[in-house]
C-alpha cells in the first residue's frame, strides 16, 4: 500500500471519530474546514534523515531530537501542506505522526 492510501485511510478513520478531538485550539485565521487542500507526504527510513530535512527549515534546533517523528510545512495563505514523517518499522508511531501532522495541515499550530 502506498503512502497516499495510508493517508486516505487515516483521514477516513479521523472523520469517523467525531468525539475524539475538539476545535478549541484551532488557529481561527487558519481553519480549513470545508476547503480542498493539497497534502503531500514524504517518508524517511531513518530518524536521522528526517532530522536532516527538518534542520533545513528550522530556525532553532529541535531540543528532543530522539523524540521527533515528523513535522509539517504549510503555507498560511495557501492551501498546500507537506508532511514529513519517520516511518518507524513495526510501530504505531508512524500512524500517530501522520494524524498529528495532518491536523497541523488543517488547523495550524494548535499546540
Order of alpha helices (4+ residues) and beta strands (2+ residues): alpha-beta-alpha-beta-beta-alpha
